[in-house]
Amino acid sequence: MDRATPNLPSRDFGVTSAFYARLGFVEDFRAQGWMILSRGPLQLEFFPYPDLDPYHSSFGCCVRLDDLAALLAQVEASGVPNARTGIPRYHPPQAEPSGLTIAYLTDPDGTLVRLIQNP
């Protein structure tokens, strides 16, 4: 099976791991210079970036999901605010002009994670 895993910045692996744990991710690997989190077959990889300004980050990725509603239920239960400003935050899903249903999650490091429902 071919696959790709996003490589994303983390100012603090402990904070990043705790945030994503509330969304159902578990740590598969952590060393000084790398961390891998997974939620079933979905994996996100993180590298240290302690000086990152989350309000000026341009990092992002797309996560395509068979069950967007299930992940969004965890996002809402975790207390991530549904807001237009602030970090972290999320925006509920909506049908985009592309025909895709997409929700938007901004993590504590300012990374934009597009949550896309598989057709």
N, C-alpha and C positions, 0 to 999 in steps of 0.2 A: 504494500500500500504506500503510495507516494503521499507526502504531507509536508507542510511547512509549519514552523513554529515562530511566532513573533518574538523578537528580542527587544525588550523594553527596559527603560531606565528605572532605577530604584534609589532613592536617597537613603533608605534604611531598610534592609531586608526584613527585619522584624516587623516594622510597620506595614510593609507591603504584604508580607505573608499573612498577618492578622486581618488586613482588609479583605483579601481574596478568600481567606478561610471562611469568613462570614457569607461568602457567595458560593461555598461548597468546594473550594479548591483545597488540595492538600499538597504539602511539600514532598516532592519526590527526591530532590537533591538540593543541598546548600553547601557551598564552600565560600571562601573569602571573596572570590571574584565572580560567582555565578550562582543562580538559584533557578530551579525549575518547579513550577506549580502545575497541578493537573486537576481536572474535573472530568472524570471519565476519560474519554479519548482526547479531550481538549487539553492542550498544553500551552502555557505561557512561560517564556524564559526571561530572566531579568539579570542585568548587569549593574554594578554599582556606579552611581552618579551622584555623589554626595553634595555637589555644588549646584545641582539643577534647580532653577527657579521654576516651580510648577505653573506659575502664572504666565510664563513665557515659553513653555514647552511646545514643541511642534511634533512630538512623538504621537503615534497613533497606530491602530491596527483594526482589521475587520475580523470578527468572530462569527462564523456562520453556524447556526444552530437548528437542529431538528425541532426543539421545543423551547422557543424563545420565552414563552409564558412561564415556564418552570424557573428559568434563571431570573426573570424579572420578579417573580414572587420572592426569591431569595434576596434580591437587591432591595426590594421594598421592606422585607422583614428585617434586614440588616440595619435599617435606619439611614441609608444613603438618601439625602434630600432630593426630592423632585424639585429642581430649581434651575433658574437660568444663569445664576452666578454662584461663585463659591466652589471650593474644592474640598472633598469629592462631591459629586452630584450626578444625577441622571435625568434624562428626558424620556418620557414614555414612548412606546412605539407608535409610529404612524406610517401610513402608506405613502411612499415616496413616488415622485414622477417616474422613476425607473420601474415601478411596479413592485418593488421590494418593500417589505415591512421592516423598519429599522428603528431601534432604540439606541440611545447614546449614553454612555457611562464615562465619566471622567474620574480617574483614580486619584489617590492622594498625591501622586507625583505629576499630575496634570496631563497624563496620557489619556487620549480620547480613544475609547474602545467602542467601535460600532458593533452593535449586537444585531445581527441580520437573521431573520427567519428564513430557513431554507424553503424554497418553493415546493 
